[in-house]
Amino acid sequence: MLDAKSLIILKILVKECKNGGYKIVESRDIISAMPERSRVDYDGLKNILTFLEHSDCISIKYDDDGVFCLCVLPYGYKMLENKVSQKKKAITFPFWIYILILFSVIIASFIGSLLAKLVA
């Protein structure tokens, strides 16, 4: 299971390595592409990249003082797709639910105004 920072870095690597082949990426480019609130230092980045490599999400050919030659493996793409589809499933509602809520609010406000006139 990927944590939030690992998922962010995996998304960045997918954008960098578009054709599925190996690409040379500098650590400062990855760190600068991260959102400010979840930014890591070089050691944190190296730990996350090692974790992603052991999880078979990426393959690192070499690491030379902050310059990585790596590619995203098919399992990494699959993990990213699963996270995106889980988010989409979690926040989608059928349209008729919104219509039902709207009519419920309208009816409740009508009944409330009738009760207010009867009491006053």
PDB file as gemmi writes it, atoms N, CA and C in Angstrom:
CRYST1    1.000    1.000    1.000  90.00  90.00  90.00 P 1                      
ATOM      1  N   MET A   1       0.840  -1.183   0.000  1.00  0.00           N  
ATOM      2  CA  MET A   1       0.000   0.000   0.000  1.00  0.00           C  
ATOM      3  C   MET A   1       0.882   1.243   0.000  1.00  0.00           C  
ATOM      4  N   LEU A   2       0.562   2.169  -0.850  1.00  0.00           N  
ATOM      5  CA  LEU A   2       1.364   3.382  -0.965  1.00  0.00           C  
ATOM      6  C   LEU A   2       0.806   4.484  -0.064  1.00  0.00           C  
ATOM      7  N   ASP A   3       1.714   5.187   0.590  1.00  0.00           N  
ATOM      8  CA  ASP A   3       1.286   6.343   1.376  1.00  0.00           C  
ATOM      9  C   ASP A   3       1.172   7.550   0.450  1.00  0.00           C  
ATOM     10  N   ALA A   4       0.759   8.687   1.009  1.00  0.00           N  
ATOM     11  CA  ALA A   4       0.471   9.874   0.189  1.00  0.00           C  
ATOM     12  C   ALA A   4       1.709  10.391  -0.535  1.00  0.00           C  
ATOM     13  N   LYS A   5       2.844  10.466   0.163  1.00  0.00           N  
ATOM     14  CA  LYS A   5       4.059  11.001  -0.470  1.00  0.00           C  
ATOM     15  C   LYS A   5       4.577  10.075  -1.562  1.00  0.00           C  
ATOM     16  N   SER A   6       4.501   8.780  -1.332  1.00  0.00           N  
ATOM     17  CA  SER A   6       4.930   7.823  -2.359  1.00  0.00           C  
ATOM     18  C   SER A   6       4.044   7.926  -3.591  1.00  0.00           C  
ATOM     19  N   LEU A   7       2.761   8.127  -3.365  1.00  0.00           N  
ATOM     20  CA  LEU A   7       1.838   8.263  -4.483  1.00  0.00           C  
ATOM     21  C   LEU A   7       2.118   9.540  -5.275  1.00  0.00           C  
ATOM     22  N   ILE A   8       2.425  10.627  -4.582  1.00  0.00           N  
ATOM     23  CA  ILE A   8       2.753  11.882  -5.256  1.00  0.00           C  
ATOM     24  C   ILE A   8       4.007  11.715  -6.111  1.00  0.00           C  
ATOM     25  N   ILE A   9       5.021  11.079  -5.547  1.00  0.00           N  
ATOM     26  CA  ILE A   9       6.268  10.881  -6.294  1.00  0.00           C  
ATOM     27  C   ILE A   9       6.040   9.950  -7.476  1.00  0.00           C  
ATOM     28  N   LEU A  10       5.224   8.924  -7.303  1.00  0.00           N  
ATOM     29  CA  LEU A  10       4.918   8.017  -8.416  1.00  0.00           C  
ATOM     30  C   LEU A  10       4.195   8.767  -9.538  1.00  0.00           C  
ATOM     31  N   LYS A  11       3.280   9.667  -9.194  1.00  0.00           N  
ATOM     32  CA  LYS A  11       2.598  10.469 -10.212  1.00  0.00           C  
ATOM     33  C   LYS A  11       3.590  11.343 -10.975  1.00  0.00           C  
ATOM     34  N   ILE A  12       4.538  11.929 -10.241  1.00  0.00           N  
ATOM     35  CA  ILE A  12       5.551  12.771 -10.889  1.00  0.00           C  
ATOM     36  C   ILE A  12       6.404  11.932 -11.838  1.00  0.00           C  
ATOM     37  N   LEU A  13       6.777  10.741 -11.408  1.00  0.00           N  
ATOM     38  CA  LEU A  13       7.609   9.880 -12.247  1.00  0.00           C  
ATOM     39  C   LEU A  13       6.857   9.414 -13.492  1.00  0.00           C  
ATOM     40  N   VAL A  14       5.564   9.172 -13.358  1.00  0.00           N  
ATOM     41  CA  VAL A  14       4.772   8.782 -14.528  1.00  0.00           C  
ATOM     42  C   VAL A  14       4.737   9.923 -15.542  1.00  0.00           C  
ATOM     43  N   LYS A  15       4.637  11.169 -15.064  1.00  0.00           N  
ATOM     44  CA  LYS A  15       4.652  12.313 -15.979  1.00  0.00           C  
ATOM     45  C   LYS A  15       6.013  12.470 -16.648  1.00  0.00           C  
ATOM     46  N   GLU A  16       7.078  12.184 -15.904  1.00  0.00           N  
ATOM     47  CA  GLU A  16       8.431  12.330 -16.459  1.00  0.00           C  
ATOM     48  C   GLU A  16       8.754  11.208 -17.447  1.00  0.00           C  
ATOM     49  N   CYS A  17       8.386   9.989 -17.132  1.00  0.00           N  
ATOM     50  CA  CYS A  17       8.722   8.814 -17.956  1.00  0.00           C  
ATOM     51  C   CYS A  17       7.488   8.412 -18.761  1.00  0.00           C  
ATOM     52  N   LYS A  18       7.146   9.172 -19.765  1.00  0.00           N  
ATOM     53  CA  LYS A  18       5.897   8.987 -20.486  1.00  0.00           C  
ATOM     54  C   LYS A  18       5.861   7.736 -21.350  1.00  0.00           C  
ATOM     55  N   ASN A  19       6.952   7.380 -21.980  1.00  0.00           N  
ATOM     56  CA  ASN A  19       6.919   6.263 -22.915  1.00  0.00           C  
ATOM     57  C   ASN A  19       7.216   4.914 -22.264  1.00  0.00           C  
ATOM     58  N   GLY A  20       7.422   4.877 -20.970  1.00  0.00           N  
ATOM     59  CA  GLY A  20       7.676   3.621 -20.273  1.00  0.00           C  
ATOM     60  C   GLY A  20       9.131   3.200 -20.275  1.00  0.00           C  
ATOM     61  N   GLY A  21       9.993   3.965 -20.896  1.00  0.00           N  
ATOM     62  CA  GLY A  21      11.412   3.644 -20.918  1.00  0.00           C  
ATOM     63  C   GLY A  21      12.155   4.336 -19.785  1.00  0.00           C  
ATOM     64  N   TYR A  22      13.432   4.042 -19.702  1.00  0.00           N  
ATOM     65  CA  TYR A  22      14.264   4.667 -18.678  1.00  0.00           C  
ATOM     66  C   TYR A  22      14.492   6.141 -19.010  1.00  0.00           C  
ATOM     67  N   LYS A  23      14.526   6.946 -17.975  1.00  0.00           N  
ATOM     68  CA  LYS A  23      14.766   8.370 -18.154  1.00  0.00           C  
ATOM     69  C   LYS A  23      15.654   8.857 -17.024  1.00  0.00           C  
ATOM     70  N   ILE A  24      16.527   9.805 -17.336  1.00  0.00           N  
ATOM     71  CA  ILE A  24      17.397  10.399 -16.319  1.00  0.00           C  
ATOM     72  C   ILE A  24      16.651  11.573 -15.687  1.00  0.00           C  
ATOM     73  N   VAL A  25      16.489  11.501 -14.363  1.00  0.00           N  
ATOM     74  CA  VAL A  25      15.738  12.504 -13.623  1.00  0.00           C  
ATOM     75  C   VAL A  25      16.591  12.966 -12.452  1.00  0.00           C  
ATOM     76  N   GLU A  26      16.652  14.262 -12.251  1.00  0.00           N  
ATOM     77  CA  GLU A  26      17.396  14.802 -11.114  1.00  0.00           C  
ATOM     78  C   GLU A  26      16.488  14.885  -9.895  1.00  0.00           C  
ATOM     79  N   SER A  27      17.074  14.665  -8.738  1.00  0.00           N  
ATOM     80  CA  SER A  27      16.296  14.665  -7.506  1.00  0.00           C  
ATOM     81  C   SER A  27      15.669  16.030  -7.241  1.00  0.00           C  
ATOM     82  N   ARG A  28      16.368  17.097  -7.563  1.00  0.00           N  
ATOM     83  CA  ARG A  28      15.819  18.433  -7.300  1.00  0.00           C  
ATOM     84  C   ARG A  28      14.601  18.713  -8.166  1.00  0.00           C  
ATOM     85  N   ASP A  29      14.535  18.111  -9.369  1.00  0.00           N  
ATOM     86  CA  ASP A  29      13.356  18.279 -10.216  1.00  0.00           C  
ATOM     87  C   ASP A  29      12.142  17.576  -9.610  1.00  0.00           C  
ATOM     88  N   ILE A  30      12.365  16.393  -9.057  1.00  0.00           N  
ATOM     89  CA  ILE A  30      11.273  15.658  -8.417  1.00  0.00           C  
ATOM     90  C   ILE A  30      10.796  16.412  -7.179  1.00  0.00           C  
ATOM     91  N   ILE A  31      11.735  16.874  -6.369  1.00  0.00           N  
ATOM     92  CA  ILE A  31      11.380  17.574  -5.133  1.00  0.00           C  
ATOM     93  C   ILE A  31      10.655  18.877  -5.444  1.00  0.00           C  
ATOM     94  N   SER A  32      11.102  19.596  -6.451  1.00  0.00           N  
ATOM     95  CA  SER A  32      10.450  20.871  -6.777  1.00  0.00           C  
ATOM     96  C   SER A  32       9.064  20.661  -7.388  1.00  0.00           C  
ATOM     97  N   ALA A  33       8.804  19.504  -7.981  1.00  0.00           N  
ATOM     98  CA  ALA A  33       7.488  19.222  -8.555  1.00  0.00           C  
ATOM     99  C   ALA A  33       6.467  18.811  -7.498  1.00  0.00           C  
ATOM    100  N   MET A  34       6.946  18.496  -6.299  1.00  0.00           N  
ATOM    101  CA  MET A  34       6.037  18.095  -5.221  1.00  0.00           C  
ATOM    102  C   MET A  34       5.319  19.307  -4.642  1.00  0.00           C  
ATOM    103  N   PRO A  35       4.093  19.109  -4.138  1.00  0.00           N  
ATOM    104  CA  PRO A  35       3.411  20.215  -3.459  1.00  0.00           C  
ATOM    105  C   PRO A  35       4.196  20.651  -2.220  1.00  0.00           C  
ATOM    106  N   GLU A  36       4.074  21.904  -1.869  1.00  0.00           N  
ATOM    107  CA  GLU A  36       4.864  22.474  -0.769  1.00  0.00           C  
ATOM    108  C   GLU A  36       4.614  21.751   0.555  1.00  0.00           C  
ATOM    109  N   ARG A  37       3.365  21.379   0.826  1.00  0.00           N  
ATOM    110  CA  ARG A  37       3.034  20.787   2.117  1.00  0.00           C  
ATOM    111  C   ARG A  37       3.548  19.356   2.287  1.00  0.00           C  
ATOM    112  N   SER A  38       3.868  18.698   1.201  1.00  0.00           N  
ATOM    113  CA  SER A  38       4.340  17.315   1.301  1.00  0.00           C  
ATOM    114  C   SER A  38       5.748  17.141   0.748  1.00  0.00           C  
ATOM    115  N   ARG A  39       6.483  18.221   0.635  1.00  0.00           N  
ATOM    116  CA  ARG A  39       7.834  18.179   0.080  1.00  0.00           C  
ATOM    117  C   ARG A  39       8.783  17.451   1.036  1.00  0.00           C  
ATOM    118  N   VAL A  40       9.718  16.702   0.472  1.00  0.00           N  
ATOM    119  CA  VAL A  40      10.714  15.966   1.246  1.00  0.00           C  
ATOM    120  C   VAL A  40      12.107  16.448   0.861  1.00  0.00           C  
ATOM    121  N   ASP A  41      13.093  16.056   1.673  1.00  0.00           N  
ATOM    122  CA  ASP A  41      14.476  16.380   1.328  1.00  0.00           C  
ATOM    123  C   ASP A  41      15.058  15.236   0.494  1.00  0.00           C  
ATOM    124  N   TYR A  42      16.339  15.323   0.188  1.00  0.00           N  
ATOM    125  CA  TYR A  42      16.976  14.314  -0.672  1.00  0.00           C  
ATOM    126  C   TYR A  42      16.938  12.929  -0.037  1.00  0.00           C  
ATOM    127  N   ASP A  43      17.225  12.847   1.274  1.00  0.00           N  
ATOM    128  CA  ASP A  43      17.219  11.536   1.939  1.00  0.00           C  
ATOM    129  C   ASP A  43      15.817  10.923   1.950  1.00  0.00           C  
ATOM    130  N   GLY A  44      14.814  11.759   2.184  1.00  0.00           N  
ATOM    131  CA  GLY A  44      13.440  11.262   2.155  1.00  0.00           C  
ATOM    132  C   GLY A  44      13.054  10.774   0.772  1.00  0.00           C  
ATOM    133  N   LEU A  45      13.470  11.518  -0.251  1.00  0.00           N  
ATOM    134  CA  LEU A  45      13.197  11.107  -1.625  1.00  0.00           C  
ATOM    135  C   LEU A  45      13.867   9.782  -1.936  1.00  0.00           C  
ATOM    136  N   LYS A  46      15.115   9.648  -1.517  1.00  0.00           N  
ATOM    137  CA  LYS A  46      15.844   8.406  -1.782  1.00  0.00           C  
ATOM    138  C   LYS A  46      15.173   7.217  -1.090  1.00  0.00           C  
ATOM    139  N   ASN A  47      14.683   7.435   0.149  1.00  0.00           N  
ATOM    140  CA  ASN A  47      13.974   6.366   0.866  1.00  0.00           C  
ATOM    141  C   ASN A  47      12.690   5.978   0.150  1.00  0.00           C  
ATOM    142  N   ILE A  48      11.947   6.967  -0.325  1.00  0.00           N  
ATOM    143  CA  ILE A  48      10.697   6.672  -1.022  1.00  0.00           C  
ATOM    144  C   ILE A  48      10.970   5.965  -2.346  1.00  0.00           C  
ATOM    145  N   LEU A  49      11.999   6.397  -3.077  1.00  0.00           N  
ATOM    146  CA  LEU A  49      12.340   5.722  -4.330  1.00  0.00           C  
ATOM    147  C   LEU A  49      12.781   4.282  -4.084  1.00  0.00           C  
ATOM    148  N   THR A  50      13.505   4.057  -3.003  1.00  0.00           N  
ATOM    149  CA  THR A  50      13.909   2.688  -2.651  1.00  0.00           C  
ATOM    150  C   THR A  50      12.683   1.850  -2.319  1.00  0.00           C  
ATOM    151  N   PHE A  51      11.741   2.435  -1.570  1.00  0.00           N  
ATOM    152  CA  PHE A  51      10.505   1.725  -1.249  1.00  0.00           C  
ATOM    153  C   PHE A  51       9.725   1.389  -2.518  1.00  0.00           C  
ATOM    154  N   LEU A  52       9.620   2.355  -3.441  1.00  0.00           N  
ATOM    155  CA  LEU A  52       8.904   2.099  -4.692  1.00  0.00           C  
ATOM    156  C   LEU A  52       9.596   1.028  -5.525  1.00  0.00           C  
ATOM    157  N   GLU A  53      10.924   0.990  -5.461  1.00  0.00           N  
ATOM    158  CA  GLU A  53      11.653  -0.039  -6.198  1.00  0.00           C  
ATOM    159  C   GLU A  53      11.421  -1.418  -5.581  1.00  0.00           C  
ATOM    160  N   HIS A  54      11.435  -1.498  -4.254  1.00  0.00           N  
ATOM    161  CA  HIS A  54      11.186  -2.789  -3.590  1.00  0.00           C  
ATOM    162  C   HIS A  54       9.737  -3.242  -3.762  1.00  0.00           C  
ATOM    163  N   SER A  55       8.839  -2.285  -3.996  1.00  0.00           N  
ATOM    164  CA  SER A  55       7.430  -2.610  -4.229  1.00  0.00           C  
ATOM    165  C   SER A  55       7.147  -2.944  -5.696  1.00  0.00           C  
ATOM    166  N   ASP A  56       8.175  -2.963  -6.521  1.00  0.00           N  
ATOM    167  CA  ASP A  56       8.075  -3.251  -7.956  1.00  0.00           C  
ATOM    168  C   ASP A  56       7.239  -2.225  -8.713  1.00  0.00           C  
ATOM    169  N   CYS A  57       7.225  -0.978  -8.222  1.00  0.00           N  
ATOM    170  CA  CYS A  57       6.532   0.100  -8.934  1.00  0.00           C  
ATOM    171  C   CYS A  57       7.465   0.787  -9.918  1.00  0.00           C  
ATOM    172  N   ILE A  58       8.756   0.875  -9.582  1.00  0.00           N  
ATOM    173  CA  ILE A  58       9.743   1.500 -10.459  1.00  0.00           C  
ATOM    174  C   ILE A  58      10.987   0.623 -10.526  1.00  0.00           C  
ATOM    175  N   SER A  59      11.808   0.893 -11.504  1.00  0.00           N  
ATOM    176  CA  SER A  59      13.109   0.242 -11.616  1.00  0.00           C  
ATOM    177  C   SER A  59      14.166   1.337 -11.705  1.00  0.00           C  
ATOM    178  N   ILE A  60      15.156   1.249 -10.811  1.00  0.00           N  
ATOM    179  CA  ILE A  60      16.240   2.231 -10.816  1.00  0.00           C  
ATOM    180  C   ILE A  60      17.476   1.562 -11.403  1.00  0.00           C  
ATOM    181  N   LYS A  61      17.955   2.101 -12.538  1.00  0.00           N  
ATOM    182  CA  LYS A  61      19.145   1.547 -13.168  1.00  0.00           C  
ATOM    183  C   LYS A  61      20.398   2.012 -12.430  1.00  0.00           C  
ATOM    184  N   TYR A  62      20.453   3.318 -12.103  1.00  0.00           N  
ATOM    185  CA  TYR A  62      21.569   3.813 -11.297  1.00  0.00           C  
ATOM    186  C   TYR A  62      21.166   5.080 -10.563  1.00  0.00           C  
ATOM    187  N   ASP A  63      21.933   5.360  -9.515  1.00  0.00           N  
ATOM    188  CA  ASP A  63      21.758   6.570  -8.708  1.00  0.00           C  
ATOM    189  C   ASP A  63      23.139   7.182  -8.559  1.00  0.00           C  
ATOM    190  N   ASP A  64      23.315   8.375  -9.111  1.00  0.00           N  
ATOM    191  CA  ASP A  64      24.621   9.014  -9.083  1.00  0.00           C  
ATOM    192  C   ASP A  64      24.492  10.422  -8.496  1.00  0.00           C  
ATOM    193  N   ASP A  65      24.634  10.531  -7.181  1.00  0.00           N  
ATOM    194  CA  ASP A  65      24.612  11.820  -6.474  1.00  0.00           C  
ATOM    195  C   ASP A  65      23.412  12.689  -6.853  1.00  0.00           C  
ATOM    196  N   GLY A  66      22.237  12.153  -6.693  1.00  0.00           N  
ATOM    197  CA  GLY A  66      21.028  12.926  -6.948  1.00  0.00           C  
ATOM    198  C   GLY A  66      20.517  12.859  -8.364  1.00  0.00           C  
ATOM    199  N   VAL A  67      21.153  12.090  -9.204  1.00  0.00           N  
ATOM    200  CA  VAL A  67      20.685  11.888 -10.578  1.00  0.00           C  
ATOM    201  C   VAL A  67      20.302  10.421 -10.705  1.00  0.00           C  
ATOM    202  N   PHE A  68      19.032  10.180 -11.032  1.00  0.00           N  
ATOM    203  CA  PHE A  68      18.526   8.817 -11.108  1.00  0.00           C  
ATOM    204  C   PHE A  68      18.197   8.471 -12.551  1.00  0.00           C  
ATOM    205  N   CYS A  69      18.502   7.255 -12.932  1.00  0.00           N  
ATOM    206  CA  CYS A  69      18.048   6.705 -14.199  1.00  0.00           C  
ATOM    207  C   CYS A  69      17.010   5.655 -13.828  1.00  0.00           C  
ATOM    208  N   LEU A  70      15.752   5.925 -14.145  1.00  0.00           N  
ATOM    209  CA  LEU A  70      14.691   5.033 -13.683  1.00  0.00           C  
ATOM    210  C   LEU A  70      13.561   4.963 -14.694  1.00  0.00           C  
ATOM    211  N   CYS A  71      12.698   3.983 -14.494  1.00  0.00           N  
ATOM    212  CA  CYS A  71      11.484   3.865 -15.287  1.00  0.00           C  
ATOM    213  C   CYS A  71      10.368   3.352 -14.387  1.00  0.00           C  
ATOM    214  N   VAL A  72       9.147   3.639 -14.784  1.00  0.00           N  
ATOM    215  CA  VAL A  72       7.981   3.166 -14.050  1.00  0.00           C  
ATOM    216  C   VAL A  72       7.589   1.817 -14.635  1.00  0.00           C  
ATOM    217  N   LEU A  73       7.422   0.833 -13.762  1.00  0.00           N  
ATOM    218  CA  LEU A  73       7.052  -0.509 -14.190  1.00  0.00           C  
ATOM    219  C   LEU A  73       5.533  -0.631 -14.314  1.00  0.00           C  
ATOM    220  N   PRO A  74       5.047  -1.663 -14.995  1.00  0.00           N  
ATOM    221  CA  PRO A  74       3.592  -1.827 -15.155  1.00  0.00           C  
ATOM    222  C   PRO A  74       2.830  -1.862 -13.829  1.00  0.00           C  
ATOM    223  N   TYR A  75       3.422  -2.452 -12.797  1.00  0.00           N  
ATOM    224  CA  TYR A  75       2.748  -2.497 -11.501  1.00  0.00           C  
ATOM    225  C   TYR A  75       2.580  -1.091 -10.925  1.00  0.00           C  
ATOM    226  N   GLY A  76       3.510  -0.195 -11.191  1.00  0.00           N  
ATOM    227  CA  GLY A  76       3.398   1.190 -10.747  1.00  0.00           C  
ATOM    228  C   GLY A  76       2.239   1.894 -11.422  1.00  0.00           C  
ATOM    229  N   TYR A  77       2.074   1.660 -12.727  1.00  0.00           N  
ATOM    230  CA  TYR A  77       0.933   2.233 -13.434  1.00  0.00           C  
ATOM    231  C   TYR A  77      -0.372   1.682 -12.882  1.00  0.00           C  
ATOM    232  N   LYS A  78      -0.366   0.381 -12.575  1.00  0.00           N  
ATOM    233  CA  LYS A  78      -1.572  -0.256 -12.042  1.00  0.00           C  
ATOM    234  C   LYS A  78      -1.924   0.309 -10.667  1.00  0.00           C  
ATOM    235  N   MET A  79      -0.925   0.512  -9.810  1.00  0.00           N  
ATOM    236  CA  MET A  79      -1.177   1.084  -8.491  1.00  0.00           C  
ATOM    237  C   MET A  79      -1.756   2.486  -8.613  1.00  0.00           C  
ATOM    238  N   LEU A  80      -1.238   3.263  -9.534  1.00  0.00           N  
ATOM    239  CA  LEU A  80      -1.728   4.622  -9.744  1.00  0.00           C  
ATOM    240  C   LEU A  80      -3.160   4.611 -10.270  1.00  0.00           C  
ATOM    241  N   GLU A  81      -3.461   3.713 -11.195  1.00  0.00           N  
ATOM    242  CA  GLU A  81      -4.819   3.593 -11.713  1.00  0.00           C  
ATOM    243  C   GLU A  81      -5.797   3.178 -10.617  1.00  0.00           C  
ATOM    244  N   ASN A  82      -5.375   2.249  -9.761  1.00  0.00           N  
ATOM    245  CA  ASN A  82      -6.247   1.798  -8.677  1.00  0.00           C  
ATOM    246  C   ASN A  82      -6.575   2.941  -7.725  1.00  0.00           C  
ATOM    247  N   LYS A  83      -5.594   3.765  -7.397  1.00  0.00           N  
ATOM    248  CA  LYS A  83      -5.827   4.903  -6.498  1.00  0.00           C  
ATOM    249  C   LYS A  83      -6.785   5.902  -7.130  1.00  0.00           C  
ATOM    250  N   VAL A  84      -6.610   6.174  -8.421  1.00  0.00           N  
ATOM    251  CA  VAL A  84      -7.474   7.136  -9.103  1.00  0.00           C  
ATOM    252  C   VAL A  84      -8.891   6.600  -9.196  1.00  0.00           C  
ATOM    253  N   SER A  85      -9.043   5.308  -9.520  1.00  0.00           N  
ATOM    254  CA  SER A  85     -10.394   4.746  -9.637  1.00  0.00           C  
ATOM    255  C   SER A  85     -11.079   4.655  -8.280  1.00  0.00           C  
ATOM    256  N   GLN A  86     -10.322   4.421  -7.202  1.00  0.00           N  
ATOM    257  CA  GLN A  86     -10.913   4.403  -5.866  1.00  0.00           C  
ATOM    258  C   GLN A  86     -11.437   5.781  -5.500  1.00  0.00           C  
ATOM    259  N   LYS A  87     -10.707   6.841  -5.858  1.00  0.00           N  
ATOM    260  CA  LYS A  87     -11.174   8.195  -5.577  1.00  0.00           C  
ATOM    261  C   LYS A  87     -12.439   8.501  -6.365  1.00  0.00           C  
ATOM    262  N   LYS A  88     -12.484   8.095  -7.628  1.00  0.00           N  
ATOM    263  CA  LYS A  88     -13.664   8.357  -8.443  1.00  0.00           C  
ATOM    264  C   LYS A  88     -14.877   7.610  -7.908  1.00  0.00           C  
ATOM    265  N   LYS A  89     -14.689   6.365  -7.477  1.00  0.00           N  
ATOM    266  CA  LYS A  89     -15.801   5.594  -6.935  1.00  0.00           C  
ATOM    267  C   LYS A  89     -16.289   6.180  -5.618  1.00  0.00           C  
ATOM    268  N   ALA A  90     -15.403   6.736  -4.849  1.00  0.00           N  
ATOM    269  CA  ALA A  90     -15.773   7.242  -3.534  1.00  0.00           C  
ATOM    270  C   ALA A  90     -16.587   8.524  -3.614  1.00  0.00           C  
ATOM    271  N   ILE A  91     -16.428   9.334  -4.632  1.00  0.00           N  
ATOM    272  CA  ILE A  91     -17.094  10.642  -4.652  1.00  0.00           C  
ATOM    273  C   ILE A  91     -18.198  10.759  -5.693  1.00  0.00           C  
ATOM    274  N   THR A  92     -18.523   9.714  -6.410  1.00  0.00           N  
ATOM    275  CA  THR A  92     -19.560   9.824  -7.422  1.00  0.00           C  
ATOM    276  C   THR A  92     -20.909   9.391  -6.857  1.00  0.00           C  
ATOM    277  N   PHE A  93     -21.924  10.181  -7.143  1.00  0.00           N  
ATOM    278  CA  PHE A  93     -23.295   9.867  -6.773  1.00  0.00           C  
ATOM    279  C   PHE A  93     -24.132   9.900  -8.043  1.00  0.00           C  
ATOM    280  N   PRO A  94     -25.167   9.076  -8.100  1.00  0.00           N  
ATOM    281  CA  PRO A  94     -26.066   9.193  -9.252  1.00  0.00           C  
ATOM    282  C   PRO A  94     -26.777  10.551  -9.232  1.00  0.00           C  
ATOM    283  N   PHE A  95     -27.102  11.036 -10.384  1.00  0.00           N  
ATOM    284  CA  PHE A  95     -27.712  12.357 -10.509  1.00  0.00           C  
ATOM    285  C   PHE A  95     -29.062  12.426  -9.805  1.00  0.00           C  
ATOM    286  N   TRP A  96     -29.799  11.315  -9.792  1.00  0.00           N  
ATOM    287  CA  TRP A  96     -31.130  11.335  -9.195  1.00  0.00           C  
ATOM    288  C   TRP A  96     -31.082  11.588  -7.696  1.00  0.00           C  
ATOM    289  N   ILE A  97     -29.974  11.283  -7.041  1.00  0.00           N  
ATOM    290  CA  ILE A  97     -29.852  11.566  -5.609  1.00  0.00           C  
ATOM    291  C   ILE A  97     -29.829  13.071  -5.375  1.00  0.00           C  
ATOM    292  N   TYR A  98     -29.143  13.813  -6.237  1.00  0.00           N  
ATOM    293  CA  TYR A  98     -29.122  15.264  -6.108  1.00  0.00           C  
ATOM    294  C   TYR A  98     -30.515  15.862  -6.328  1.00  0.00           C  
ATOM    295  N   ILE A  99     -31.252  15.325  -7.291  1.00  0.00           N  
ATOM    296  CA  ILE A  99     -32.615  15.791  -7.549  1.00  0.00           C  
ATOM    297  C   ILE A  99     -33.514  15.491  -6.353  1.00  0.00           C  
ATOM    298  N   LEU A 100     -33.386  14.317  -5.780  1.00  0.00           N  
ATOM    299  CA  LEU A 100     -34.176  13.930  -4.610  1.00  0.00           C  
ATOM    300  C   LEU A 100     -33.890  14.845  -3.421  1.00  0.00           C  
ATOM    301  N   ILE A 101     -32.638  15.170  -3.203  1.00  0.00           N  
ATOM    302  CA  ILE A 101     -32.267  16.081  -2.114  1.00  0.00           C  
ATOM    303  C   ILE A 101     -32.848  17.464  -2.365  1.00  0.00           C  
ATOM    304  N   LEU A 102     -32.788  17.939  -3.593  1.00  0.00           N  
ATOM    305  CA  LEU A 102     -33.339  19.253  -3.926  1.00  0.00           C  
ATOM    306  C   LEU A 102     -34.836  19.309  -3.650  1.00  0.00           C  
ATOM    307  N   PHE A 103     -35.589  18.306  -4.103  1.00  0.00           N  
ATOM    308  CA  PHE A 103     -37.026  18.297  -3.854  1.00  0.00           C  
ATOM    309  C   PHE A 103     -37.345  18.158  -2.367  1.00  0.00           C  
ATOM    310  N   SER A 104     -36.538  17.396  -1.644  1.00  0.00           N  
ATOM    311  CA  SER A 104     -36.750  17.260  -0.202  1.00  0.00           C  
ATOM    312  C   SER A 104     -36.577  18.597   0.504  1.00  0.00           C  
ATOM    313  N   VAL A 105     -35.599  19.353   0.108  1.00  0.00           N  
ATOM    314  CA  VAL A 105     -35.358  20.664   0.709  1.00  0.00           C  
ATOM    315  C   VAL A 105     -36.500  21.626   0.384  1.00  0.00           C  
ATOM    316  N   ILE A 106     -36.974  21.588  -0.838  1.00  0.00           N  
ATOM    317  CA  ILE A 106     -38.083  22.462  -1.237  1.00  0.00           C  
ATOM    318  C   ILE A 106     -39.351  22.111  -0.457  1.00  0.00           C  
ATOM    319  N   ILE A 107     -39.670  20.841  -0.345  1.00  0.00           N  
ATOM    320  CA  ILE A 107     -40.860  20.407   0.399  1.00  0.00           C  
ATOM    321  C   ILE A 107     -40.726  20.748   1.877  1.00  0.00           C  
ATOM    322  N   ALA A 108     -39.553  20.535   2.443  1.00  0.00           N  
ATOM    323  CA  ALA A 108     -39.349  20.851   3.862  1.00  0.00           C  
ATOM    324  C   ALA A 108     -39.497  22.345   4.114  1.00  0.00           C  
ATOM    325  N   SER A 109     -39.000  23.182   3.218  1.00  0.00           N  
ATOM    326  CA  SER A 109     -39.151  24.630   3.410  1.00  0.00           C  
ATOM    327  C   SER A 109     -40.610  25.057   3.260  1.00  0.00           C  
ATOM    328  N   PHE A 110     -41.351  24.420   2.360  1.00  0.00           N  
ATOM    329  CA  PHE A 110     -42.773  24.717   2.194  1.00  0.00           C  
ATOM    330  C   PHE A 110     -43.553  24.340   3.446  1.00  0.00           C  
ATOM    331  N   ILE A 111     -43.289  23.160   3.977  1.00  0.00           N  
ATOM    332  CA  ILE A 111     -43.967  22.715   5.207  1.00  0.00           C  
ATOM    333  C   ILE A 111     -43.586  23.615   6.369  1.00  0.00           C  
ATOM    334  N   GLY A 112     -42.343  24.002   6.433  1.00  0.00           N  
ATOM    335  CA  GLY A 112     -41.901  24.899   7.508  1.00  0.00           C  
ATOM    336  C   GLY A 112     -42.592  26.242   7.440  1.00  0.00           C  
ATOM    337  N   SER A 113     -42.773  26.788   6.262  1.00  0.00           N  
ATOM    338  CA  SER A 113     -43.448  28.085   6.129  1.00  0.00           C  
ATOM    339  C   SER A 113     -44.937  27.953   6.472  1.00  0.00           C  
ATOM    340  N   LEU A 114     -45.564  26.823   6.106  1.00  0.00           N  
ATOM    341  CA  LEU A 114     -46.959  26.601   6.481  1.00  0.00           C  
ATOM    342  C   LEU A 114     -47.123  26.510   7.996  1.00  0.00           C  
ATOM    343  N   LEU A 115     -46.226  25.788   8.642  1.00  0.00           N  
ATOM    344  CA  LEU A 115     -46.293  25.673  10.102  1.00  0.00           C  
ATOM    345  C   LEU A 115     -46.070  27.030  10.790  1.00  0.00           C  
ATOM    346  N   ALA A 116     -45.209  27.833  10.229  1.00  0.00           N  
ATOM    347  CA  ALA A 116     -44.952  29.154  10.796  1.00  0.00           C  
ATOM    348  C   ALA A 116     -46.190  30.054  10.702  1.00  0.00           C  
ATOM    349  N   LYS A 117     -46.928  29.945   9.587  1.00  0.00           N  
ATOM    350  CA  LYS A 117     -48.140  30.739   9.432  1.00  0.00           C  
ATOM    351  C   LYS A 117     -49.243  30.253  10.354  1.00  0.00           C  
ATOM    352  N   LEU A 118     -49.314  28.929  10.576  1.00  0.00           N  
ATOM    353  CA  LEU A 118     -50.342  28.384  11.471  1.00  0.00           C  
ATOM    354  C   LEU A 118     -50.081  28.763  12.916  1.00  0.00           C  
ATOM    355  N   VAL A 119     -48.848  28.786  13.330  1.00  0.00           N  
ATOM    356  CA  VAL A 119     -48.493  29.119  14.718  1.00  0.00           C  
ATOM    357  C   VAL A 119     -48.671  30.609  14.972  1.00  0.00           C  
ATOM    358  N   ALA A 120     -48.352  31.435  14.012  1.00  0.00           N  
ATOM    359  CA  ALA A 120     -48.405  32.879  14.230  1.00  0.00           C  
ATOM    360  C   ALA A 120     -49.753  33.449  14.082  1.00  0.00           C  
TER     361      ALA A 120                                                      
END                                                                             
